[in-house]
Amino acid sequence: MSSVSQARSLGKYFLLMDNMLVVLGFFVVFPLISIRFVDQLGWAALLVGIALGLRQLVQQGLGIFGGAIADRLGAKPMIISGMLLRALGFALMAVADQPWILWLSCLLSGLGGTLFDPPRTALVVKLIRPHERGRFFSLLMMQDSACSVIGALIGSWLLKYDFHLVCWAGALMFILAAIFNAWWLPAYRISSVRAPMRDGMRRVLRDRRFVTYVLTLTGYYMLAVQVMLMLPIRVNEVSGQPAAVKWMYAIEAVLSLTLLYPIARWSEKRFSLELRLMAGLLIMTLSLFPIGMADNLQTLFCLIGMFYLGSIIAEPARETLGASLADSRARGSYLGFSRLGLALGGAIGYSGGGWLYDVGHDLDVPDLPWVMLGVIGLGTLLGLYRQFHQRRIEPAMLSGR
């Protein structure tokens, strides 16, 4: 086996181990934030939505800067420092008794993600061959699902004793991840050239097709982030017990572990990435409209399962499509900028979702946020269709000249 092939093979195992620690650390804490501060402490959902949206906006919105720095300095120092910064944010969250402290903890957590997220994604693109990326992203998603359930179970169990333990457990996971990267991660360069930061950022911003695709995904992410805010709140409302949230993540794990990889393998040979993304988004959208009217856990979990099924179809296609559009000369910058849609969608989805939740309850219209999310999903679907349809038309026009 050549040295390059051996590096790729070992790199896959490293990426899976690293991803396990990161996902476990994240899901020990974040799914329980809305339950802790909204249900247990009685804070307004808008305040908690602002905190979650701030983390999303900072982490993903500044991703282009984190990616550009990683293009220049390499992946290892960025990943290690980012993971330690997130651990600090979780430790601060343990003592949050005022909204500003929660916001600050989420800000630190987001800044940590800004540093480690783009280079980690760039390593996947660097170490995994193009024809294998779709399947590897599917494997990562399967691992995400399994680890999210384990993390939520650990967090729910610790929450029975003290929320401090939840935060400290999450911080410990990220400290372990930082040590793992410090010990095992080689000093990889993630881009094919070592150019100044501004060159990589300029290259991304001039790529109109890529920028349009990223910004169009804002609406998609507004739906996707509700697994951290609105869906846990709704499950808790219907069930009357916070522990029921873990079954929501169990549904995701079962569907992902049994269907994600087979669906990805089957669909990649028959349908384009664009069609798979739109089909998944359509299923997610249709599942949201009736959630506000569900009055029992069986119905609610069926709708949530439908939502997860749409995500299973859409996510590998979205990740693979974004990676295929990235320029190898500024890989970190491209993959950092690709998170801007998640930044905007997360910030609007969290704060807007929390605001709509409060307004819906004040007006006694509990299905208001779900109907609005469904409308946003339909609008995003139309935007993607027009973009992809235009992309097919342009080559045809050029060939006819």
C-alpha atoms as a printed R data frame, in Angstrom:
    type eleno elety resid chain resno       x      y       z
1   ATOM     1    CA   MET     A     1   0.000  0.000   0.000
2   ATOM     2    CA   SER     A     2   1.396  3.422  -0.975
3   ATOM     3    CA   SER     A     3   1.970  6.074   1.673
4   ATOM     4    CA   VAL     A     4  -0.895  8.171   0.246
5   ATOM     5    CA   SER     A     5  -3.325  5.250   0.341
6   ATOM     6    CA   GLN     A     6  -2.230  4.362   3.863
7   ATOM     7    CA   ALA     A     7  -2.751  7.969   4.968
8   ATOM     8    CA   ARG     A     8  -6.250  7.967   3.478
9   ATOM     9    CA   SER     A     9  -7.111  4.657   5.159
10  ATOM    10    CA   LEU     A    10  -5.869  5.737   8.577
11  ATOM    11    CA   GLY     A    11  -7.459  9.131   8.051
12  ATOM    12    CA   LYS     A    12 -10.921  7.587   7.814
13  ATOM    13    CA   TYR     A    13 -10.580  5.976  11.246
14  ATOM    14    CA   PHE     A    14  -9.186  9.169  12.716
15  ATOM    15    CA   LEU     A    15 -12.075 11.212  11.308
16  ATOM    16    CA   LEU     A    16 -14.649  8.787  12.701
17  ATOM    17    CA   MET     A    17 -13.081  8.784  16.175
18  ATOM    18    CA   ASP     A    18 -12.760 12.554  16.211
19  ATOM    19    CA   ASN     A    19 -16.357 12.971  15.045
20  ATOM    20    CA   MET     A    20 -17.619 10.634  17.777
21  ATOM    21    CA   LEU     A    21 -16.055 12.740  20.545
22  ATOM    22    CA   VAL     A    22 -17.321 16.020  19.062
23  ATOM    23    CA   VAL     A    23 -20.897 14.814  18.541
24  ATOM    24    CA   LEU     A    24 -21.090 13.223  21.979
25  ATOM    25    CA   GLY     A    25 -19.847 16.402  23.629
26  ATOM    26    CA   PHE     A    26 -22.301 18.556  21.717
27  ATOM    27    CA   PHE     A    27 -25.405 16.431  22.284
28  ATOM    28    CA   VAL     A    28 -24.779 15.928  25.971
29  ATOM    29    CA   VAL     A    29 -25.483 19.641  26.386
30  ATOM    30    CA   PHE     A    30 -27.349 21.391  23.581
31  ATOM    31    CA   PRO     A    31 -30.610 19.379  23.306
32  ATOM    32    CA   LEU     A    32 -31.249 20.088  26.995
33  ATOM    33    CA   ILE     A    33 -30.666 23.840  26.945
34  ATOM    34    CA   SER     A    34 -34.251 24.703  25.987
35  ATOM    35    CA   ILE     A    35 -35.636 22.283  28.594
36  ATOM    36    CA   ARG     A    36 -33.342 23.627  31.325
37  ATOM    37    CA   PHE     A    37 -33.919 27.333  30.792
38  ATOM    38    CA   VAL     A    38 -37.463 27.411  29.357
39  ATOM    39    CA   ASP     A    39 -39.220 24.587  31.195
40  ATOM    40    CA   GLN     A    40 -37.251 24.355  34.433
41  ATOM    41    CA   LEU     A    41 -36.250 27.983  35.025
42  ATOM    42    CA   GLY     A    42 -39.202 29.594  33.248
43  ATOM    43    CA   TRP     A    43 -37.227 31.854  30.908
44  ATOM    44    CA   ALA     A    44 -38.909 33.147  27.739
45  ATOM    45    CA   ALA     A    45 -38.243 30.921  24.730
46  ATOM    46    CA   LEU     A    46 -37.062 34.016  22.855
47  ATOM    47    CA   LEU     A    47 -34.156 34.499  25.310
48  ATOM    48    CA   VAL     A    48 -33.025 30.915  24.857
49  ATOM    49    CA   GLY     A    49 -33.571 31.118  21.102
50  ATOM    50    CA   ILE     A    50 -31.285 34.163  20.980
51  ATOM    51    CA   ALA     A    51 -28.581 32.203  22.821
52  ATOM    52    CA   LEU     A    52 -28.811 29.225  20.472
53  ATOM    53    CA   GLY     A    53 -29.012 31.496  17.439
54  ATOM    54    CA   LEU     A    54 -25.972 33.448  18.610
55  ATOM    55    CA   ARG     A    55 -23.918 30.262  18.820
56  ATOM    56    CA   GLN     A    56 -25.057 29.270  15.336
57  ATOM    57    CA   LEU     A    57 -24.461 32.720  13.841
58  ATOM    58    CA   VAL     A    58 -20.977 33.094  15.314
59  ATOM    59    CA   GLN     A    59 -19.815 29.563  14.539
60  ATOM    60    CA   GLN     A    60 -21.089 29.376  11.000
61  ATOM    61    CA   GLY     A    61 -21.129 33.053  10.044
62  ATOM    62    CA   LEU     A    62 -17.445 33.508  10.845
63  ATOM    63    CA   GLY     A    63 -16.553 30.147   9.298
64  ATOM    64    CA   ILE     A    64 -14.970 31.754   6.241
65  ATOM    65    CA   PHE     A    65 -12.419 33.466   8.518
66  ATOM    66    CA   GLY     A    66 -11.712 30.240  10.403
67  ATOM    67    CA   GLY     A    67 -11.342 28.402   7.112
68  ATOM    68    CA   ALA     A    68  -9.073 31.091   5.645
69  ATOM    69    CA   ILE     A    69  -6.828 30.981   8.717
70  ATOM    70    CA   ALA     A    70  -6.705 27.179   8.486
71  ATOM    71    CA   ASP     A    71  -5.724 27.466   4.804
72  ATOM    72    CA   ARG     A    72  -2.768 29.527   5.980
73  ATOM    73    CA   LEU     A    73  -1.765 27.837   9.262
74  ATOM    74    CA   GLY     A    74  -2.995 24.278   8.775
75  ATOM    75    CA   ALA     A    75  -5.732 22.284  10.475
76  ATOM    76    CA   LYS     A    76  -4.145 21.108  13.724
77  ATOM    77    CA   PRO     A    77  -3.673 24.353  15.709
78  ATOM    78    CA   MET     A    78  -7.126 25.587  14.714
79  ATOM    79    CA   ILE     A    79  -8.876 22.366  15.730
80  ATOM    80    CA   ILE     A    80  -7.164 22.061  19.113
81  ATOM    81    CA   SER     A    81  -7.688 25.692  20.145
82  ATOM    82    CA   GLY     A    82 -11.299 25.635  18.963
83  ATOM    83    CA   MET     A    83 -12.163 22.538  20.977
84  ATOM    84    CA   LEU     A    84 -10.642 23.985  24.140
85  ATOM    85    CA   LEU     A    85 -12.585 27.208  23.630
86  ATOM    86    CA   ARG     A    86 -15.835 25.268  23.323
87  ATOM    87    CA   ALA     A    87 -15.024 23.395  26.540
88  ATOM    88    CA   LEU     A    88 -14.626 26.779  28.238
89  ATOM    89    CA   GLY     A    89 -18.025 27.858  26.908
90  ATOM    90    CA   PHE     A    90 -19.687 24.748  28.350
91  ATOM    91    CA   ALA     A    91 -18.024 25.313  31.722
92  ATOM    92    CA   LEU     A    92 -19.403 28.867  31.795
93  ATOM    93    CA   MET     A    93 -22.878 27.624  30.844
94  ATOM    94    CA   ALA     A    94 -22.902 25.520  34.019
95  ATOM    95    CA   VAL     A    95 -23.125 28.684  36.133
96  ATOM    96    CA   ALA     A    96 -25.493 30.644  33.860
97  ATOM    97    CA   ASP     A    97 -28.207 32.214  36.012
98  ATOM    98    CA   GLN     A    98 -28.724 35.313  33.858
99  ATOM    99    CA   PRO     A    99 -29.469 35.504  30.115
100 ATOM   100    CA   TRP     A   100 -26.248 37.407  29.380
101 ATOM   101    CA   ILE     A   101 -24.161 34.612  30.940
102 ATOM   102    CA   LEU     A   102 -25.937 32.030  28.761
103 ATOM   103    CA   TRP     A   103 -25.369 34.236  25.718
104 ATOM   104    CA   LEU     A   104 -21.678 34.598  26.555
105 ATOM   105    CA   SER     A   105 -21.271 30.847  26.997
106 ATOM   106    CA   CYS     A   106 -22.921 30.233  23.627
107 ATOM   107    CA   LEU     A   107 -20.714 32.929  22.074
108 ATOM   108    CA   LEU     A   108 -17.574 31.162  23.312
109 ATOM   109    CA   SER     A   109 -18.933 27.836  22.123
110 ATOM   110    CA   GLY     A   110 -19.620 29.331  18.706
111 ATOM   111    CA   LEU     A   111 -16.155 30.879  18.456
112 ATOM   112    CA   GLY     A   112 -14.677 27.484  19.248
113 ATOM   113    CA   GLY     A   113 -16.712 25.928  16.474
114 ATOM   114    CA   THR     A   114 -15.571 28.670  14.082
115 ATOM   115    CA   LEU     A   115 -12.006 27.519  14.648
116 ATOM   116    CA   PHE     A   116 -12.415 23.740  14.492
117 ATOM   117    CA   ASP     A   117 -15.384 23.126  12.162
118 ATOM   118    CA   PRO     A   118 -14.072 24.308   8.727
119 ATOM   119    CA   PRO     A   119 -10.693 22.527   8.985
120 ATOM   120    CA   ARG     A   120 -12.376 19.317  10.160
121 ATOM   121    CA   THR     A   121 -14.691 19.358   7.127
122 ATOM   122    CA   ALA     A   122 -11.766 20.227   4.863
123 ATOM   123    CA   LEU     A   123  -9.896 17.177   6.167
124 ATOM   124    CA   VAL     A   124 -12.791 14.979   5.025
125 ATOM   125    CA   VAL     A   125 -12.555 16.454   1.523
126 ATOM   126    CA   LYS     A   126  -8.756 16.099   1.551
127 ATOM   127    CA   LEU     A   127  -8.568 12.524   2.824
128 ATOM   128    CA   ILE     A   128 -11.621 10.966   1.141
129 ATOM   129    CA   ARG     A   129 -11.609 10.386  -2.610
130 ATOM   130    CA   PRO     A   130 -14.363 12.247  -4.533
131 ATOM   131    CA   HIS     A   131 -16.282  9.110  -5.515
132 ATOM   132    CA   GLU     A   132 -16.324  7.938  -1.871
133 ATOM   133    CA   ARG     A   133 -17.397 11.197  -0.234
134 ATOM   134    CA   GLY     A   134 -21.138 10.660  -0.499
135 ATOM   135    CA   ARG     A   135 -20.917  7.316   1.276
136 ATOM   136    CA   PHE     A   136 -18.477  8.628   3.882
137 ATOM   137    CA   PHE     A   137 -20.747 11.585   4.651
138 ATOM   138    CA   SER     A   138 -23.529  9.019   5.092
139 ATOM   139    CA   LEU     A   139 -21.366  7.071   7.538
140 ATOM   140    CA   LEU     A   140 -20.651 10.269   9.456
141 ATOM   141    CA   MET     A   141 -24.365 11.008   9.613
142 ATOM   142    CA   MET     A   142 -25.069  7.505  10.905
143 ATOM   143    CA   GLN     A   143 -22.448  8.024  13.564
144 ATOM   144    CA   ASP     A   144 -23.933 11.447  14.338
145 ATOM   145    CA   SER     A   145 -27.319  9.860  14.919
146 ATOM   146    CA   ALA     A   146 -26.039  7.114  17.187
147 ATOM   147    CA   CYS     A   147 -23.845  9.498  19.180
148 ATOM   148    CA   SER     A   148 -26.628 12.082  19.443
149 ATOM   149    CA   VAL     A   149 -28.864  9.526  21.144
150 ATOM   150    CA   ILE     A   150 -26.070  8.404  23.481
151 ATOM   151    CA   GLY     A   151 -25.220 12.024  24.250
152 ATOM   152    CA   ALA     A   152 -28.871 12.945  24.887
153 ATOM   153    CA   LEU     A   153 -29.270  9.892  27.121
154 ATOM   154    CA   ILE     A   154 -26.190 10.851  29.137
155 ATOM   155    CA   GLY     A   155 -27.349 14.451  29.351
156 ATOM   156    CA   SER     A   156 -30.906 13.508  30.370
157 ATOM   157    CA   TRP     A   157 -29.579 11.193  33.066
158 ATOM   158    CA   LEU     A   158 -27.220 13.856  34.425
159 ATOM   159    CA   LEU     A   159 -29.986 16.482  34.319
160 ATOM   160    CA   LYS     A   160 -31.878 14.498  36.953
161 ATOM   161    CA   TYR     A   161 -29.062 15.304  39.360
162 ATOM   162    CA   ASP     A   162 -27.737 18.710  38.317
163 ATOM   163    CA   PHE     A   163 -27.399 20.759  35.125
164 ATOM   164    CA   HIS     A   164 -23.832 21.551  36.182
165 ATOM   165    CA   LEU     A   165 -22.942 17.896  35.573
166 ATOM   166    CA   VAL     A   166 -24.418 18.112  32.056
167 ATOM   167    CA   CYS     A   167 -22.173 21.036  31.151
168 ATOM   168    CA   TRP     A   168 -19.073 19.586  32.772
169 ATOM   169    CA   ALA     A   169 -19.563 16.305  30.915
170 ATOM   170    CA   GLY     A   170 -19.768 18.175  27.601
171 ATOM   171    CA   ALA     A   171 -16.650 20.185  28.455
172 ATOM   172    CA   LEU     A   172 -14.769 16.980  29.304
173 ATOM   173    CA   MET     A   173 -15.648 15.458  25.927
174 ATOM   174    CA   PHE     A   174 -14.161 18.430  24.081
175 ATOM   175    CA   ILE     A   175 -11.041 18.412  26.235
176 ATOM   176    CA   LEU     A   176 -10.578 14.738  25.341
177 ATOM   177    CA   ALA     A   177 -11.137 15.577  21.658
178 ATOM   178    CA   ALA     A   178  -8.478 18.302  21.854
179 ATOM   179    CA   ILE     A   179  -6.000 15.872  23.425
180 ATOM   180    CA   PHE     A   180  -6.819 13.244  20.772
181 ATOM   181    CA   ASN     A   181  -6.122 15.730  17.958
182 ATOM   182    CA   ALA     A   182  -2.965 17.017  19.630
183 ATOM   183    CA   TRP     A   183  -1.624 13.456  19.899
184 ATOM   184    CA   TRP     A   184  -2.727 11.856  16.634
185 ATOM   185    CA   LEU     A   185  -3.483 14.507  13.991
186 ATOM   186    CA   PRO     A   186  -0.547 15.142  11.600
187 ATOM   187    CA   ALA     A   187   0.200 18.726  10.608
188 ATOM   188    CA   TYR     A   188  -1.845 18.516   7.402
189 ATOM   189    CA   ARG     A   189  -2.197 21.356   4.946
190 ATOM   190    CA   ILE     A   190  -5.813 21.450   3.852
191 ATOM   191    CA   SER     A   191  -5.418 23.487   0.639
192 ATOM   192    CA   SER     A   192  -3.309 22.770  -2.426
193 ATOM   193    CA   VAL     A   193  -1.595 26.181  -2.209
194 ATOM   194    CA   ARG     A   194  -0.569 28.319   0.753
195 ATOM   195    CA   ALA     A   195  -2.005 31.679  -0.293
196 ATOM   196    CA   PRO     A   196  -2.728 34.776   1.812
197 ATOM   197    CA   MET     A   197  -6.028 34.681   3.688
198 ATOM   198    CA   ARG     A   198  -7.590 37.437   1.609
199 ATOM   199    CA   ASP     A   199  -6.910 35.533  -1.633
200 ATOM   200    CA   GLY     A   200  -8.932 32.530  -0.514
201 ATOM   201    CA   MET     A   201 -11.783 34.692   0.748
202 ATOM   202    CA   ARG     A   202 -11.786 36.705  -2.473
203 ATOM   203    CA   ARG     A   203 -11.878 33.533  -4.558
204 ATOM   204    CA   VAL     A   204 -14.993 32.346  -2.709
205 ATOM   205    CA   LEU     A   205 -16.856 35.648  -2.905
206 ATOM   206    CA   ARG     A   206 -16.287 35.844  -6.665
207 ATOM   207    CA   ASP     A   207 -17.849 32.410  -7.192
208 ATOM   208    CA   ARG     A   208 -21.428 33.541  -7.801
209 ATOM   209    CA   ARG     A   209 -22.819 30.024  -8.244
210 ATOM   210    CA   PHE     A   210 -21.390 28.839  -4.930
211 ATOM   211    CA   VAL     A   211 -22.487 31.956  -3.037
212 ATOM   212    CA   THR     A   212 -26.029 31.648  -4.384
213 ATOM   213    CA   TYR     A   213 -26.236 27.988  -3.408
214 ATOM   214    CA   VAL     A   214 -24.996 28.681   0.132
215 ATOM   215    CA   LEU     A   215 -27.390 31.567   0.748
216 ATOM   216    CA   THR     A   216 -30.357 29.634  -0.655
217 ATOM   217    CA   LEU     A   217 -29.814 26.993   2.021
218 ATOM   218    CA   THR     A   218 -30.687 29.519   4.741
219 ATOM   219    CA   GLY     A   219 -34.325 28.408   4.655
220 ATOM   220    CA   TYR     A   220 -33.339 24.734   4.780
221 ATOM   221    CA   TYR     A   221 -31.343 25.323   7.951
222 ATOM   222    CA   MET     A   222 -34.183 27.294   9.545
223 ATOM   223    CA   LEU     A   223 -36.091 24.012   9.488
224 ATOM   224    CA   ALA     A   224 -33.167 21.758  10.400
225 ATOM   225    CA   VAL     A   225 -32.155 23.594  13.587
226 ATOM   226    CA   GLN     A   226 -35.559 23.072  15.197
227 ATOM   227    CA   VAL     A   227 -34.347 19.685  16.468
228 ATOM   228    CA   MET     A   228 -32.510 21.749  19.103
229 ATOM   229    CA   LEU     A   229 -35.298 24.163  20.075
230 ATOM   230    CA   MET     A   230 -38.877 23.716  18.912
231 ATOM   231    CA   LEU     A   231 -39.061 19.935  18.595
232 ATOM   232    CA   PRO     A   232 -37.733 19.220  22.136
233 ATOM   233    CA   ILE     A   233 -40.136 21.829  23.533
234 ATOM   234    CA   ARG     A   234 -43.061 20.297  21.640
235 ATOM   235    CA   VAL     A   235 -42.180 16.767  22.797
236 ATOM   236    CA   ASN     A   236 -41.993 17.998  26.366
237 ATOM   237    CA   GLU     A   237 -45.356 19.779  26.005
238 ATOM   238    CA   VAL     A   238 -47.149 16.688  24.738
239 ATOM   239    CA   SER     A   239 -45.451 14.167  27.042
240 ATOM   240    CA   GLY     A   240 -45.157 16.297  30.163
241 ATOM   241    CA   GLN     A   241 -41.696 14.907  30.961
242 ATOM   242    CA   PRO     A   242 -38.258 16.093  29.759
243 ATOM   243    CA   ALA     A   243 -36.950 12.520  29.592
244 ATOM   244    CA   ALA     A   244 -39.170 11.894  26.546
245 ATOM   245    CA   VAL     A   245 -36.788 14.007  24.452
246 ATOM   246    CA   LYS     A   246 -34.324 11.125  24.332
247 ATOM   247    CA   TRP     A   247 -36.876  9.055  22.375
248 ATOM   248    CA   MET     A   248 -36.942 11.751  19.719
249 ATOM   249    CA   TYR     A   249 -33.232 11.225  19.157
250 ATOM   250    CA   ALA     A   250 -33.709  7.458  19.357
251 ATOM   251    CA   ILE     A   251 -36.067  7.708  16.374
252 ATOM   252    CA   GLU     A   252 -33.395  9.585  14.449
253 ATOM   253    CA   ALA     A   253 -30.785  6.979  15.375
254 ATOM   254    CA   VAL     A   254 -32.926  4.015  14.327
255 ATOM   255    CA   LEU     A   255 -33.860  5.595  11.004
256 ATOM   256    CA   SER     A   256 -30.301  6.702  10.285
257 ATOM   257    CA   LEU     A   257 -28.658  3.412  11.223
258 ATOM   258    CA   THR     A   258 -31.123  1.353   9.196
259 ATOM   259    CA   LEU     A   259 -31.927  3.581   6.200
260 ATOM   260    CA   LEU     A   260 -29.328  6.304   5.697
261 ATOM   261    CA   TYR     A   261 -26.546  4.318   4.053
262 ATOM   262    CA   PRO     A   262 -28.834  2.074   1.944
263 ATOM   263    CA   ILE     A   263 -30.802  5.101   0.716
264 ATOM   264    CA   ALA     A   264 -27.584  6.949  -0.119
265 ATOM   265    CA   ARG     A   265 -26.162  3.962  -2.032
266 ATOM   266    CA   TRP     A   266 -29.418  3.371  -3.907
267 ATOM   267    CA   SER     A   267 -30.188  6.981  -4.759
268 ATOM   268    CA   GLU     A   268 -26.694  8.051  -5.819
269 ATOM   269    CA   LYS     A   269 -26.912  5.712  -8.818
270 ATOM   270    CA   ARG     A   270 -30.383  6.881  -9.885
271 ATOM   271    CA   PHE     A   271 -30.878 10.525  -8.947
272 ATOM   272    CA   SER     A   272 -28.836 13.702  -9.074
273 ATOM   273    CA   LEU     A   273 -27.597 15.394  -5.932
274 ATOM   274    CA   GLU     A   274 -29.902 18.330  -6.628
275 ATOM   275    CA   LEU     A   275 -33.001 16.137  -6.890
276 ATOM   276    CA   ARG     A   276 -32.147 14.251  -3.687
277 ATOM   277    CA   LEU     A   277 -31.687 17.519  -1.795
278 ATOM   278    CA   MET     A   278 -35.035 18.886  -2.976
279 ATOM   279    CA   ALA     A   279 -36.902 15.636  -2.304
280 ATOM   280    CA   GLY     A   280 -35.590 15.508   1.255
281 ATOM   281    CA   LEU     A   281 -36.491 19.144   1.862
282 ATOM   282    CA   LEU     A   282 -40.028 18.562   0.578
283 ATOM   283    CA   ILE     A   283 -40.569 15.691   3.032
284 ATOM   284    CA   MET     A   284 -39.183 17.777   5.913
285 ATOM   285    CA   THR     A   285 -41.498 20.655   4.985
286 ATOM   286    CA   LEU     A   286 -44.667 18.563   4.755
287 ATOM   287    CA   SER     A   287 -43.968 16.981   8.145
288 ATOM   288    CA   LEU     A   288 -43.863 20.340   9.941
289 ATOM   289    CA   PHE     A   289 -47.312 21.716   9.073
290 ATOM   290    CA   PRO     A   290 -49.340 19.388  11.365
291 ATOM   291    CA   ILE     A   291 -46.937 19.211  14.343
292 ATOM   292    CA   GLY     A   292 -48.743 21.964  16.235
293 ATOM   293    CA   MET     A   293 -51.991 19.976  16.042
294 ATOM   294    CA   ALA     A   294 -50.512 16.669  17.260
295 ATOM   295    CA   ASP     A   295 -52.032 15.906  20.671
296 ATOM   296    CA   ASN     A   296 -50.366 12.577  21.471
297 ATOM   297    CA   LEU     A   297 -46.831 11.249  21.408
298 ATOM   298    CA   GLN     A   298 -47.531  8.576  18.796
299 ATOM   299    CA   THR     A   299 -48.678 11.110  16.217
300 ATOM   300    CA   LEU     A   300 -45.933 13.551  17.130
301 ATOM   301    CA   PHE     A   301 -43.200 10.928  16.885
302 ATOM   302    CA   CYS     A   302 -44.548  9.795  13.492
303 ATOM   303    CA   LEU     A   303 -44.269 13.364  12.185
304 ATOM   304    CA   ILE     A   304 -40.800 13.733  13.686
305 ATOM   305    CA   GLY     A   305 -39.816 10.443  12.053
306 ATOM   306    CA   MET     A   306 -41.034 11.828   8.712
307 ATOM   307    CA   PHE     A   307 -38.945 14.953   9.322
308 ATOM   308    CA   TYR     A   308 -35.860 12.845  10.018
309 ATOM   309    CA   LEU     A   309 -36.485 10.744   6.918
310 ATOM   310    CA   GLY     A   310 -36.410 13.887   4.803
311 ATOM   311    CA   SER     A   311 -33.166 14.910   6.493
312 ATOM   312    CA   ILE     A   312 -31.670 11.480   5.820
313 ATOM   313    CA   ILE     A   313 -32.348 11.950   2.113
314 ATOM   314    CA   ALA     A   314 -31.236 15.585   1.928
315 ATOM   315    CA   GLU     A   315 -28.147 15.807   4.145
316 ATOM   316    CA   PRO     A   316 -25.667 13.516   2.315
317 ATOM   317    CA   ALA     A   317 -26.641 15.163  -0.970
318 ATOM   318    CA   ARG     A   318 -26.221 18.649   0.504
319 ATOM   319    CA   GLU     A   319 -22.793 17.863   1.972
320 ATOM   320    CA   THR     A   320 -21.542 16.154  -1.199
321 ATOM   321    CA   LEU     A   321 -22.860 18.915  -3.446
322 ATOM   322    CA   GLY     A   322 -21.177 21.611  -1.344
323 ATOM   323    CA   ALA     A   323 -17.864 19.718  -1.317
324 ATOM   324    CA   SER     A   324 -17.987 19.196  -5.088
325 ATOM   325    CA   LEU     A   325 -18.332 22.946  -5.659
326 ATOM   326    CA   ALA     A   326 -15.312 23.843  -3.477
327 ATOM   327    CA   ASP     A   327 -12.095 25.007  -5.161
328 ATOM   328    CA   SER     A   328  -9.110 22.979  -3.906
329 ATOM   329    CA   ARG     A   329  -6.925 26.112  -3.980
330 ATOM   330    CA   ALA     A   330  -8.968 27.586  -1.112
331 ATOM   331    CA   ARG     A   331 -10.684 24.559   0.369
332 ATOM   332    CA   GLY     A   332 -10.857 25.880   3.928
333 ATOM   333    CA   SER     A   333 -12.268 29.220   2.784
334 ATOM   334    CA   TYR     A   334 -14.928 27.541   0.650
335 ATOM   335    CA   LEU     A   335 -16.018 25.113   3.334
336 ATOM   336    CA   GLY     A   336 -15.958 27.869   5.923
337 ATOM   337    CA   PHE     A   337 -18.166 30.084   3.758
338 ATOM   338    CA   SER     A   338 -20.481 27.133   3.062
339 ATOM   339    CA   ARG     A   339 -21.587 27.386   6.693
340 ATOM   340    CA   LEU     A   340 -22.963 30.904   6.183
341 ATOM   341    CA   GLY     A   341 -26.377 29.527   5.220
342 ATOM   342    CA   LEU     A   342 -26.376 27.559   8.470
343 ATOM   343    CA   ALA     A   343 -25.323 30.702  10.357
344 ATOM   344    CA   LEU     A   344 -28.169 32.783   8.970
345 ATOM   345    CA   GLY     A   345 -30.697 29.973   9.066
346 ATOM   346    CA   GLY     A   346 -29.695 29.007  12.590
347 ATOM   347    CA   ALA     A   347 -29.846 32.562  13.927
348 ATOM   348    CA   ILE     A   348 -33.210 33.263  12.305
349 ATOM   349    CA   GLY     A   349 -34.555 29.782  12.994
350 ATOM   350    CA   TYR     A   350 -33.688 29.826  16.681
351 ATOM   351    CA   SER     A   351 -34.632 33.399  17.556
352 ATOM   352    CA   GLY     A   352 -37.560 33.509  15.133
353 ATOM   353    CA   GLY     A   353 -38.791 30.099  16.250
354 ATOM   354    CA   GLY     A   354 -38.604 31.134  19.896
355 ATOM   355    CA   TRP     A   355 -40.454 34.395  19.154
356 ATOM   356    CA   LEU     A   356 -43.167 32.594  17.164
357 ATOM   357    CA   TYR     A   357 -43.536 30.069  19.982
358 ATOM   358    CA   ASP     A   358 -44.119 32.859  22.512
359 ATOM   359    CA   VAL     A   359 -46.523 34.701  20.183
360 ATOM   360    CA   GLY     A   360 -48.427 31.511  19.375
361 ATOM   361    CA   HIS     A   361 -48.975 30.787  23.041
362 ATOM   362    CA   ASP     A   362 -49.987 34.377  23.793
363 ATOM   363    CA   LEU     A   363 -52.541 34.258  20.970
364 ATOM   364    CA   ASP     A   364 -53.566 30.669  21.783
365 ATOM   365    CA   VAL     A   365 -52.461 29.569  18.295
366 ATOM   366    CA   PRO     A   366 -49.869 26.882  19.110
367 ATOM   367    CA   ASP     A   367 -49.523 25.731  15.497
368 ATOM   368    CA   LEU     A   368 -48.407 29.208  14.312
369 ATOM   369    CA   PRO     A   369 -44.618 28.495  14.341
370 ATOM   370    CA   TRP     A   370 -45.063 25.172  12.558
371 ATOM   371    CA   VAL     A   371 -47.169 26.618   9.752
372 ATOM   372    CA   MET     A   372 -44.665 29.435   9.263
373 ATOM   373    CA   LEU     A   373 -41.769 26.958   9.149
374 ATOM   374    CA   GLY     A   374 -43.647 24.958   6.518
375 ATOM   375    CA   VAL     A   375 -44.126 28.076   4.395
376 ATOM   376    CA   ILE     A   376 -40.411 28.853   4.681
377 ATOM   377    CA   GLY     A   377 -39.618 25.303   3.546
378 ATOM   378    CA   LEU     A   378 -41.794 25.670   0.451
379 ATOM   379    CA   GLY     A   379 -40.142 28.996  -0.389
380 ATOM   380    CA   THR     A   380 -36.681 27.468  -0.048
381 ATOM   381    CA   LEU     A   381 -37.683 24.550  -2.250
382 ATOM   382    CA   LEU     A   382 -38.806 26.962  -4.960
383 ATOM   383    CA   GLY     A   383 -35.515 28.874  -4.693
384 ATOM   384    CA   LEU     A   384 -33.443 25.705  -5.065
385 ATOM   385    CA   TYR     A   385 -35.515 24.528  -8.029
386 ATOM   386    CA   ARG     A   386 -35.033 27.819  -9.873
387 ATOM   387    CA   GLN     A   387 -31.291 27.790  -9.155
388 ATOM   388    CA   PHE     A   388 -30.736 24.200 -10.272
389 ATOM   389    CA   HIS     A   389 -33.019 24.638 -13.308
390 ATOM   390    CA   GLN     A   390 -31.035 27.710 -14.380
391 ATOM   391    CA   ARG     A   391 -27.798 25.745 -13.996
392 ATOM   392    CA   ARG     A   392 -29.075 23.155 -16.455
393 ATOM   393    CA   ILE     A   393 -30.200 25.785 -18.932
394 ATOM   394    CA   GLU     A   394 -26.875 27.651 -19.119
395 ATOM   395    CA   PRO     A   395 -24.774 24.738 -20.535
396 ATOM   396    CA   ALA     A   396 -27.512 24.028 -23.063
397 ATOM   397    CA   MET     A   397 -27.497 27.663 -24.242
398 ATOM   398    CA   LEU     A   398 -23.709 27.686 -24.496
399 ATOM   399    CA   SER     A   399 -23.652 24.457 -26.513
400 ATOM   400    CA   GLY     A   400 -26.183 25.891 -28.963
401 ATOM   401    CA   ARG     A   401 -24.086 28.920 -29.819
